[in-house]
């Protein structure tokens, strides 16, 4: 599973993440094998899915099937987002629930705009239930799996979620396949010095043409994307480990702590130390100063 610039669920024992965002940053075009559901608590979320621009209003959700090509525009929308692997829905012996679930999602609506209010309320309640699960590992997994099964039953039910009018995602074009190779190359080598010619070689394009194609696909230059990717990895290490700032800088691909501190603050508005402290305080109910 691969979700560039987002939480990589392949790095977690339970292939599931949930996060609450109060401001949506721009994410370039990407795709992944997980299901992604973003419920809009406030404001309007502006997104593009398989080439179609949509506005998701407060009280509605966007539902992304595995393989959907999508990106979000910057907005002040407040969202509750869950990302999970269909493999968590493994059925009884002889059944193939995960693949059936993928196939159903591929032909159903990507938003809840036409759902009846009671079904929207059920969806919101399940997402809230996921947000409030205990952190104790054994019970956490049981509660997450229970809620995900019920969530899947809603979003994959044609009586609730009717077939969509958008054209189903087509097979990736040759360009997307080549840029996908670059994403995978970055994922494997981001902690090392990376150059544009190396990335171009992974795509099969010459460097000058690669630069144009990469920016057209992602909305960013290669180096801007690489920098943002490294910052996202650093955020995960700062939150999920107790590694020193020096180790986080090195493991994220930054050449020095000084460079890491400067770039991280440019991208997030916080120094690495303050970012870690703010996240820790958010879990203890304290306010970062």
C-alpha positions as CSV (number, residue, x, y, z in Angstrom):
1,X,0.0,0.0,0.0
2,X,1.3,3.4,-0.9
3,X,-0.2,6.8,0.0
4,X,2.3,9.5,-0.9
5,X,2.3,12.6,1.3
6,X,-0.2,11.0,3.6
7,X,0.1,8.7,6.6
8,X,1.6,5.4,5.3
9,X,-0.6,2.7,6.7
10,X,1.9,0.1,5.5
11,X,4.1,1.3,8.4
12,X,1.5,0.5,11.0
13,X,0.6,-2.9,12.5
14,X,-3.1,-2.1,12.0
15,X,-3.6,-0.6,8.5
16,X,-5.8,2.2,9.7
17,X,-5.4,5.9,10.6
18,X,-7.8,8.6,11.7
19,X,-7.0,12.3,12.0
20,X,-8.9,15.5,12.6
21,X,-7.8,18.5,10.5
22,X,-8.8,22.1,11.1
23,X,-7.2,23.4,7.9
24,X,-6.6,21.4,4.7
25,X,-3.3,22.0,2.9
26,X,-2.9,21.4,-0.8
27,X,-1.9,17.9,-1.8
28,X,-0.7,17.1,-5.3
29,X,-2.2,14.4,-7.5
30,X,-1.8,11.0,-5.9
31,X,-3.5,7.7,-5.4
32,X,-3.2,4.8,-3.0
33,X,-4.6,1.3,-2.3
34,X,-6.5,2.3,0.9
35,X,-10.1,3.6,1.2
36,X,-10.2,7.2,2.4
37,X,-13.3,9.0,3.8
38,X,-13.2,12.6,4.8
39,X,-16.3,14.0,6.6
40,X,-16.6,17.8,6.5
41,X,-17.4,19.1,10.0
42,X,-17.2,22.8,9.0
43,X,-16.7,24.7,5.7
44,X,-16.3,23.3,2.2
45,X,-13.7,20.8,1.0
46,X,-12.6,21.3,-2.6
47,X,-11.2,18.2,-4.3
48,X,-10.6,16.6,-7.7
49,X,-11.4,12.9,-8.2
50,X,-10.4,11.2,-11.4
51,X,-10.4,14.6,-13.2
52,X,-13.8,15.8,-11.8
53,X,-13.8,18.8,-9.5
54,X,-16.3,18.6,-6.5
55,X,-17.2,20.7,-3.5
56,X,-18.0,18.7,-0.4
57,X,-20.2,20.7,2.0
58,X,-20.5,20.7,5.7
59,X,-22.3,17.5,6.9
60,X,-21.2,15.5,3.8
61,X,-18.3,13.2,3.1
62,X,-16.1,12.3,0.2
63,X,-15.4,8.6,-0.3
64,X,-12.3,7.6,-2.2
65,X,-12.0,4.1,-3.6
66,X,-8.6,2.4,-3.9
67,X,-6.9,3.7,-7.0
68,X,-8.8,6.9,-7.3
69,X,-6.6,9.7,-8.6
70,X,-7.3,12.7,-6.4
71,X,-6.0,16.0,-4.9
72,X,-7.3,18.7,-2.5
73,X,-7.1,22.4,-2.9
74,X,-6.2,24.6,0.1
75,X,-9.2,25.3,2.3
76,X,-10.3,26.3,5.8
77,X,-12.5,23.2,5.9
78,X,-12.5,21.2,9.2
79,X,-12.6,17.4,8.5
80,X,-12.5,14.1,10.2
81,X,-10.6,11.6,7.9
82,X,-10.2,7.9,8.1
83,X,-7.9,5.9,5.9
84,X,-8.0,2.1,6.0
85,X,-7.0,-1.0,4.1
86,X,-9.9,-3.1,2.6
87,X,-7.9,-6.1,3.9
88,X,-9.2,-5.3,7.4
89,X,-12.6,-6.5,6.1
90,X,-11.3,-10.1,5.6
91,X,-14.4,-12.4,5.5
92,X,-15.1,-16.0,6.3
93,X,-13.2,-18.8,4.6
94,X,-14.0,-19.0,0.9
95,X,-15.4,-15.4,0.7
96,X,-13.6,-12.5,-0.8
97,X,-15.0,-9.5,1.1
98,X,-12.1,-7.1,0.5
99,X,-12.2,-7.5,-3.4
100,X,-16.0,-7.4,-3.5
101,X,-15.8,-4.2,-1.4
102,X,-13.3,-2.6,-3.8
103,X,-15.5,-3.5,-6.8
104,X,-18.6,-2.0,-5.2
105,X,-16.9,1.2,-4.2
106,X,-15.5,1.6,-7.8
107,X,-19.1,2.0,-9.2
108,X,-20.7,4.0,-6.4
109,X,-20.9,7.7,-5.6
110,X,-17.8,9.5,-4.3
111,X,-19.8,11.8,-2.1
112,X,-22.7,11.6,0.3
113,X,-24.5,14.6,-1.2
114,X,-27.6,12.5,-2.3
115,X,-27.8,10.4,0.8
116,X,-30.8,10.8,3.1
117,X,-30.2,12.6,6.4
118,X,-30.5,9.5,8.6
119,X,-27.8,7.6,6.6
120,X,-25.5,10.6,6.9
121,X,-26.1,10.6,10.6
122,X,-25.2,6.9,10.8
123,X,-21.9,7.6,8.9
124,X,-21.0,10.6,11.2
125,X,-21.8,8.5,14.3
126,X,-19.5,5.6,13.1
127,X,-16.6,8.1,12.4
128,X,-17.1,9.6,15.8
129,X,-17.0,6.1,17.3
130,X,-13.7,5.4,15.6
131,X,-12.3,8.7,16.9
132,X,-13.1,7.7,20.5
133,X,-11.8,4.2,20.5
134,X,-9.5,3.3,23.4
135,X,-5.7,3.2,22.8
136,X,-5.3,-0.1,24.6
137,X,-4.0,-2.3,21.7
138,X,-6.2,-5.3,22.1
139,X,-9.5,-3.5,22.5
140,X,-8.5,-0.8,20.1
141,X,-8.2,-3.3,17.2
142,X,-11.5,-5.0,18.1
143,X,-13.3,-1.7,18.3
144,X,-11.8,-0.4,15.1
145,X,-12.6,-3.5,13.1
146,X,-16.1,-3.5,14.5
147,X,-16.7,0.1,13.4
148,X,-15.1,-0.4,10.0
149,X,-17.3,-3.4,9.2
150,X,-20.4,-1.3,9.9
151,X,-18.9,1.7,8.0
152,X,-18.2,-0.5,5.0
153,X,-21.7,-1.9,5.1
154,X,-23.1,1.7,4.7
155,X,-20.8,3.1,2.0
156,X,-20.9,-0.1,-0.2
157,X,-24.7,-0.5,0.0
158,X,-26.4,0.7,-3.3
159,X,-29.6,1.3,-1.4
160,X,-27.7,4.1,0.5
161,X,-24.9,5.0,-1.9
162,X,-26.2,5.0,-5.5
163,X,-24.0,4.4,-8.5
164,X,-22.2,7.7,-9.4
165,X,-22.4,9.8,-12.5
166,X,-18.7,10.3,-12.8
167,X,-16.8,8.1,-15.2
168,X,-15.1,5.2,-13.3
169,X,-11.4,5.6,-12.9
170,X,-9.7,4.2,-16.0
171,X,-6.5,2.3,-16.0
172,X,-3.5,4.5,-15.3
173,X,-2.0,6.2,-18.4
174,X,1.6,5.6,-19.4
175,X,2.5,9.0,-17.9
176,X,0.9,8.2,-14.6
177,X,2.6,4.8,-14.5
178,X,5.9,6.5,-15.0
179,X,5.3,9.1,-12.4
180,X,4.1,6.4,-10.1
181,X,7.5,4.8,-10.5
182,X,9.1,8.0,-9.3
183,X,6.8,8.1,-6.3
184,X,8.0,4.6,-5.4
185,X,11.6,5.6,-6.0
186,X,11.2,8.5,-3.7
187,X,9.6,6.3,-1.1
188,X,12.5,3.9,-1.2
189,X,15.3,6.5,-1.3
190,X,14.1,9.8,0.3
191,X,16.6,9.4,3.2
192,X,19.4,9.5,0.7
193,X,20.7,12.4,-1.5
194,X,18.4,12.4,-4.5
195,X,18.9,14.3,-7.7
196,X,16.5,15.2,-10.5
197,X,18.4,13.1,-13.1
198,X,18.0,10.1,-10.8
199,X,14.3,10.6,-10.6
200,X,14.1,11.2,-14.3
201,X,15.9,7.9,-14.9
202,X,13.3,6.1,-12.7
203,X,10.5,7.6,-14.9
204,X,12.3,6.7,-18.2
205,X,12.2,10.4,-19.3
206,X,15.1,12.7,-20.0
207,X,15.5,15.3,-17.2
208,X,14.1,18.3,-19.0
209,X,11.0,16.6,-20.2
210,X,10.6,14.8,-16.8
211,X,10.5,18.2,-15.0
212,X,7.6,19.4,-17.1
213,X,5.7,16.2,-16.8
214,X,6.2,15.9,-13.1
215,X,5.0,19.4,-12.4
216,X,1.9,18.9,-14.7
217,X,1.0,15.7,-12.7
218,X,1.7,17.0,-9.2
219,X,1.5,20.8,-9.3
220,X,5.0,20.9,-7.8
221,X,8.5,20.8,-9.0
222,X,10.4,17.6,-8.2
223,X,12.5,19.3,-5.5
224,X,9.5,20.9,-3.9
225,X,7.7,17.6,-3.8
226,X,10.8,15.8,-2.4
227,X,11.1,18.5,0.3
228,X,7.4,18.2,1.3
229,X,7.7,14.4,1.3
230,X,10.7,14.5,3.7
231,X,8.9,17.0,6.0
232,X,5.8,14.7,6.1
233,X,8.1,11.8,7.1
234,X,9.8,13.9,9.7
235,X,6.4,14.8,11.2
236,X,5.6,11.1,11.5
237,X,8.9,10.4,13.2
238,X,8.5,13.4,15.6
239,X,5.1,12.2,16.6
240,X,5.6,8.4,16.5
241,X,9.1,8.0,18.0
242,X,11.3,9.5,20.6
243,X,14.3,9.8,18.2
244,X,16.5,12.8,18.7
245,X,16.1,15.7,16.4
246,X,19.5,14.8,14.8
247,X,18.2,11.3,14.0
248,X,14.9,12.6,12.7
249,X,16.7,15.0,10.4
250,X,19.0,12.2,9.1
251,X,16.3,9.6,8.7
252,X,14.1,12.1,6.8
253,X,16.9,12.9,4.3
254,X,18.1,16.3,5.5
255,X,21.7,17.0,5.1
256,X,22.0,18.8,8.5
257,X,20.0,19.7,11.6
258,X,20.3,23.4,10.7
259,X,18.8,22.8,7.2
260,X,16.1,20.5,8.7
261,X,15.1,23.1,11.3
262,X,14.8,25.9,8.7
263,X,12.9,23.8,6.1
264,X,10.6,22.2,8.6
265,X,9.6,25.6,10.1
266,X,9.1,27.1,6.5
267,X,6.7,24.2,5.7
268,X,4.8,23.8,9.0
269,X,5.2,27.1,10.9
270,X,6.8,25.3,13.8
271,X,10.3,24.2,14.8
272,X,10.7,20.4,15.0
273,X,10.8,20.6,18.9
274,X,7.7,22.8,19.1
275,X,5.9,20.6,16.7
276,X,6.7,17.5,18.8
277,X,5.7,19.3,22.1
278,X,2.4,20.6,20.6
279,X,1.4,17.1,19.5
280,X,2.3,15.7,22.9
281,X,0.4,18.4,24.7
282,X,-2.7,17.8,22.5
283,X,-2.8,14.2,23.9
284,X,-2.4,15.3,27.5
285,X,-4.9,18.2,27.4
286,X,-2.2,20.8,27.8
287,X,-1.7,23.9,25.7
288,X,1.6,24.4,23.8
289,X,3.3,27.6,24.6
